[in-house]
C-alpha cells in the first residue's frame, strides 16, 4: 500500500495509472483502492469527500489518457 502524505491529484493519478491495481492511503482523506487504472468507490466510504476525491483523480487519469492519444 502506497501512502501519500498530501493530496496531489495529478501525482496520485500518475501512480494509479502506472500500477493499474492496488491500494493507496491519502493522509487526511483515507484509504482507496484502484483497479484497471482507475480509483473505485468503496462501499464503506460513501462520504462526499471520498466521492469527490475519486472523481478528481479519475478525471486527471482521463486527461492523461486523452493527452496521450492526442500526441
C-alpha positions in Angstrom: 0.0 0.0 0.0 1.4 3.4 -1.0 0.9 6.2 1.4 0.6 9.8 0.2 1.3 12.4 2.8 -0.5 15.1 1.0 -3.3 15.2 -1.5 -2.0 16.0 -5.0 -4.5 14.6 -7.6 -2.1 14.6 -10.6 0.7 12.9 -8.7 -1.7 10.3 -7.3 -3.3 9.8 -10.8 0.2 9.1 -12.3 0.8 6.4 -9.6 -2.7 4.8 -10.1 -2.3 4.8 -13.9 1.2 3.3 -13.7 0.4 0.5 -11.2 -3.1 -0.4 -12.6 -4.3 -2.3 -9.5 -3.7 -1.9 -5.7 -4.4 0.2 -2.7 -3.4 3.7 -1.6 -3.8 5.8 1.5 -4.0 9.6 1.4 -3.3 11.2 4.7 -6.3 13.2 5.8 -8.6 11.5 3.2 -8.4 7.8 3.9 -7.9 4.5 2.1 -8.7 3.9 -1.6 -8.5 1.0 -4.0 -7.8 1.1 -7.7 -8.3 -1.4 -10.5 -7.9 -1.2 -14.2 -6.0 2.1 -13.7 -9.0 3.9 -12.0 -9.9 4.6 -8.4 -13.0 2.8 -7.4 -15.7 3.8 -4.9 -15.6 1.7 -1.7 -19.0 0.9 -0.2 -17.7 1.6 3.3 -16.6 5.1 2.3 -19.5 6.8 0.7 -18.9 10.3 2.0 -19.0 13.4 -0.2 -15.2 13.9 0.4 -14.5 10.3 -0.7 -16.6 10.6 -3.9 -15.1 14.0 -4.7 -11.5 12.6 -4.3 -12.3 9.5 -6.5 -13.9 11.8 -9.2 -10.9 14.3 -9.2 -8.3 11.6 -9.5 -10.1 9.7 -12.2 -10.6 13.0 -14.1 -6.8 13.5 -14.0 -6.3 9.9 -15.3 -8.8 10.6 -18.2 -6.8 13.8 -19.0 -3.6 11.8 -19.1 -5.2 9.2 -21.4 -6.6 12.0 -23.7 -3.3 13.8 -23.9 -1.5 10.5 -24.7 -4.0 9.8 -27.5 -3.6 13.3 -29.0 0.2 13.2 -29.1 
